[in-house]
Amino acid sequence: MPPTPRPSPPERHARRDPRPRRDRRVRGPLAPDDPRRVGGYRLLGRLGEGGRGVAYLARSPEGEPVAVKLLRGVPAGGRRALGRFRAEADAVLEVTGRHIARMLDAGVAGDRPYIVSEYVEGPTLQRVVEEQGPLPDERLRAVALRTAAGLAAIHRAGVVHRGFTPGEVVLGPDGAKVVGFGTARLADAAAITTGPVGAPAYMAPEQIEDEPVGPPADVLAWGATVVFAATGRPPFGTGPSAAVMRRVTSRRPDLGGMDGPLRDLALRCLDKNPAARPTARQLVRALREGRAPAPKPRPRRIPAYRWRMMVALAVVMTVGFVLGLLW
């Protein structure tokens, strides 16, 4: 009996399971109340869940693996909010860079906005540090440089990440990539949240105090992320959100055993004053040259809550003075 001929290479390739190989980013299968499709994308499993929504591994209509983030809540403002969401999506979709996971699509399924991005296979920085401990120096510098370059590309397009954390850095086969940069921007555009939303340990004081948020907030989050990657803990500690946010706004960061230029750079990024922090572009230049950028002059800045206290005190004193005269 003649031996069974082996299939040719194309035939062997055709018999492979077309589903993407499961990696450590997939947290588990779909929950019973999860949708099976969003737009034209078939959901395959959960990648993670956060304050703004749930992220899924999905299959595009063309058969490619993608990441789909389904945002929480019903947009406030109805059609106007959805119109703003679509306008913001057009801006985010234009952001490109070697060190970011590009946004591919955005839309609304029923009354829930969703965002589709490039799927980067690999574990997050958060999980690697939790499972293996702090990164060695050489790998730490590489991750710091790539993530700073990713933020620089995002800021160059006029977009702010607003939710940068170790969980938004994926250590893929081509190195570290920043993911999720459209989530916070588009969620705010859809007006589906109120108050500061994010990981408190990586939020800037201006986010907590509900002041205008720009690229400096991402720079502070980058500094906190680098400290976490180097020491295994964020610079303002962990615990209840209120306690962590109080430390962010009022206490000095704890950089543990960090030393050298990277420590100095992270400390500059963690300045309470957003105007004193370096830009992402300056971070890239400093990391390539191996030295910290020249410090900016420190403009005086009075937090918004102190302004409110001062105004209230002035009003009380004025009213008291007038009443005293009348009496």
Summary of the structure (lengths in Angstrom):
residues: 327
radius of gyration: 23.4
end to end distance: 119.1
largest distance: 119.1
contacts: 1019
relative contact order: 0.10
helix: 43%
strand: 15%
